[in-house]
Amino acid sequence: MKVEFAPLSVPLQRRLQMASVLQWVFSFLCLAQCCTAVFIALFFTRFWLVSALYAAWWFLDREKPSKGGRRIHSIRNSVVWRYMRDYFPITLVKTAELDPRQNYLMGFHPHGVLAAGAFLNFCTEASGFSTLFPGITPHLMMLSLWFRIPFFRDYLMSGGLVSSDKESASYVLQKPEGGNMLAIIVGGAQEALDAHPGSCTLLLKNRKGFVRLAIEHGTPLVPIFSFGENDLFEQVRNPKGSWLRRLQHRLQQIMGISLPLFHARGIFQYSFGLVPYRRPIYTVVGKPIPVQRKHRPSNEEVDQVHQKYLNELSKLFEEHKAKYNIPEDRHLEFI
């Protein structure tokens, strides 16, 4: 006999959505520190063997983040991510077919404060990536330093995150039978400092490493623009040249990560807190740009493909901005 469950009430659904977003924010702000503290603390308890065995496993497994990672489908398909999707909500928009016999390099824009769209669309199945693009396995690059944190590294790899180094990218893109997709948030941590609501500024003008990588592997480039990504948080004003911006750049040079001073709403009030606003995100995946393979491309060849990528990204933005309430006079700015 088929058992049918009554649908959840709207207030309960909203509480679950809030809880799912809170755990995601916590995982990026505090989980790494908590994992490190637990790993060290266990050495001073009767459970010291847990950390000792994990340390041995960690050493043996140290190359895994650069070898495609280790995804866990039960975590990618968790109901938690569907509640998080519905909180904003987040929608993945397909504009063209992707041939599963090829590998693809996707450029994701903009970074936003916490890259919510990139994480939910490519590290979970909440937005239906595998349904929209059957036969394609998504990977998302993340700073290598996060994979040096015990326990946390395994959590990251479970969703399909891989380290952001050339060896890691090459491993994903050189799959002989195709079917791999590597997403790179091209603007990186530095672009997060420009993630103000309504901003269309992309740190892309001199970012050409991903283009060179695509040429070396003969991998089609796919531009992605995530409308609404910059609208989830407010950020303390940090115009270029200000003391705050100089401090943030200095800290980024030292630690490798940027520290945007962001805020949004609270759990029980809307005036201040670290919970993102309920604002929709539409992640639009553009058409593949064919790239001819060349082992050692010249700077001129890289510039040519890079300019073509900029043009296609601008075209993608212009074609879809009206649907997502972007003013007609607003255009992408590349810096």
N, C-alpha and C positions, 0 to 999 in steps of 0.2 A: 504494500500500500504506500502510495506517495504521500510524504509528509510535507505540508505547506506551512511556512512560517509567516506570521503577520508582519507587514512592513513596519520598520522602525518609525517612531513618531519624528516629526520635524525637529523638535527641540533636542531629542537624543541624537539624531543624525548630526546636528550642528555641534554638539558637544564632542562627538567622536571625531568630527573633522578638525575641531580645534585641538584635540589631543594628538592627532596624527601630525599636525603642523608643529606643535610644541616639541614632539620627540625629534622631528627633523631639524629644527633650529638648535635644539640641545645637542644633537649628534655632531653638528658642525662647530658649535661654540665651546662645548664642554667635554664631549665624550672622549676625545683624544687625551685630554689631561687626566680624566678619570681612569682610562685604561692604563696609562703609564703609572698612576698612583697605585692601582690594584696590583699590577705586575711587580712593583717594588715591594709593596707592603706584604705580599704573600711570602716573600723570602724570610720575613721575620715572624712567621707563624708556623704552626705544625703542618700547614699546607704548602710549605716551601717547595716541595717536589713538583707541584703544579707549574710554578714559574720556571723551575729548572728544566723540566721536560719541554715546556713551551719554548724556552730559549734554544734548546737543541733543535727542535722542529723549525723554529724561526731561521736558524742558521742554514739548515738543509733546504729550506723553502725560500731563501732570500731572493732568488732570481725570478720567482713566479710573477710578481707585478710587471716584469718586463717581458714575460712570455705568455701574454694573453690573459693573465689573471685566472681566477677560479670562481666562476659564477655559480650561484645556488638558486635554482629556479623557484623553489618554494619561497625564498625571500623576495625575489623579483616579483612574484605573483601575490604577495601578501595583501590582504584586504586593507591594511593600514595605508598603503599607497593610494588605493581608490578613494578613501576618505580624504586624503590630502589633495588629490586631484579635484574633488568636488568642493573643497574649501574655497579655492580661488574663483572659478575652476580653471583647469589647464586643458587645452585642446591641441592635439597634433594634427596639422593640416598637410595633406599630400597633394602635390601638384603634378607629379610625373611618376612613371613606373621606374623601379630600379631592378636591373637584371641580376638575379642571384648568382649568376656565373661570373660576376665581376666583383672586385673589391672597390670600396669608395672611401674618399677622404672628405668629411663634411666640416665646413667652417661654421661654428655657431656664434651668433651675434644677437644682442650684446651680452656681456658677462652678467650684468646686474650685480646686486650685492652678494647674494648667495647662490646664484645660478640655479634657481628653482626649476625653470623649464628644462634645462639641460639634464638635470638629475632625474626628474620624474619621467621625462620622455625616453631617455636612453638607458637609465639604470633600473627602471621598473617596467612592468607591463601595464601600468594603470591607464595609459593613454592608448593602448593597443598597437604598439609599434610592430610586433610580429604579425598582427592581422593586416595592417596597412602595407607592410613590406615583407611578405613571406619569403623565407629563405635567407634573410639578411640578419646577421648577428651583430648587434651594436656594441661598441666599446667607447668609453669616454675617458679622455686623458685627464689626470690630476697631478698636481705637484708631487714629485718623488718623495719629498720629505715626509709626507703623511703615511707612506708605506713603511716607514722606519719605526712606527709606533706599535707596540705589541697589542694584539687582539683587534685594535682598530683597523689594521691593515686587512685583516680577514673580512671584517664587516664591509670595507670598501670594495674588495675584490668580489664579494658575493653578488654585487649589483652589476658588475661588468666594468668597473673602473680599472684603469691601467696607469702605470707611471708615465710621466711626460718627458721621456727621453727618446732619442732617435732610435736606439736599439728596440725599444718597446713598440714604437710606431712601425718600424720596418717588419717586425715579427707579425703584426696584425695585417699589414698591407701586402705581404708576399705569400699569402695563402694561395697555393696553386689552383685549387678548384673554385676560388672566389667565395662570395657570400659573407665577407667581413666588411664592417663599416667602422671607421675610426672617426669619432667626433672630437674636434679640437676647439676649445673656447679661445679663439685667436687673440682677443684683447687681453686675456689673462687677468691676473690679480691687479695689475695697474689700471685696467679699464674700470674696475669696480669703484675706483675713486671718482669716476665721472657718472656713476649710476644715480642720477637725480631724476625724479619724476618728469616725464616728457622729453628727456634728453635723447637725442639721436646721434650723439657723438661716438664714433667707433675708433679705437686705437688700431689702425689697420694700414695706414699709408706706407709704413716702412716694415711691416710684418710680412716677410716673404719666405721664411723658412718652411712653412707648410706647403707653399707652392713648389719650392725646390724639391721637397719630399715627394710630392705628387708626380712631378716630372720624372724623378729617378725611378719610380715604380710604375710609371705609366698608368696611374690611378686617376679616374675621373674625379673632379672637384664638384662638390655639391654645396651651394650657399644656403644657409638657414638664417632666417630672421625671426626672433621671438618677440612679437608685439606684446607690450605690457610688462616685459621683464624688469624694466627700470622703475616701474610704478608701485612696487610692493613695499618700499621703505622710503622714508624721508632720510636725508643725510645732512649732517652739519655742513654749512657752507665752507667750501675749501677751494676757492678759485686758485688757478695757477699763479704762483708767486707769493701766496699767503704763507704765513708761518706754519699753519696747520698742514698745508700741502707739502711744504718742504720737509716737515717732520715725518709725514706719512711716507714720502719717497725715501727718506733716510732709513726708516724702520724696514721698509720693503727691501732695500739693498742689504741690510744686515740679516734679516730673518727669511727673506724669500717670499713672504706673504704680505699683502696689503692689509691695512687696518682702517676700513671706512667706519666713521662714527655714525652709525645708523640708528634709527628708531622708527616706530610705527604706532601700533595700538597695544593695549594690555589685554589681559584675559577677561576682566570684568568691566573695563572702561575703554574708551576710544581715544583718549587724549595723549597717552604716552605708554610705551612698552616696546618689547622686542618681538612681538607677534606681528607677522606681515599683514598688510591690509587685504581684505577680500576683494581683489581686483583680478579680472580675467587675464589669462595669458594665452596667446595663440601662436604656437610655434609652427611657422610655415617652412616646409622643406621644398627647396627649389629644384630646378631641372639640372641633371648632371652636365658638367662641362667636359667634353672629351679632352684628354691630355696625351700627347705623343711621348712615348718613353725615350729617355736619353740619360745615359749613366752619369755624365758630367755636363749638365746644362750650363751655358754661359749666363752671365748676368743679364744680358739683353734678352735671352729667351725666357728667363725667369720673370723679368719685368713685363714682357709681352703677355704672358699667361696671367700674371698678377693683375694687370690692367683689365684683362678680360673678366677676371673674377670680380673686380670692383664694379664693372659695368653690369654684370649679371645680378649682383647683390643689390645694386641701386634699382635695377629694373624690377626685381622681386618686391622690394619695398614700395615702389611707386604703384605697382599693379594691385597691391593688397591694402595699402594704408587707409583708403576710404572705408573699407569694410570694418576696420577696427578703430574707427573714430580718431584717426590722425589727421590734423588740419592739412588742407590742400597745399598750403605754403611751406610746410615743413619737409625738409629733405635730409638725407643722410650726410653727415660731415665726417670726413676721414682725416685723422690727425696722426 
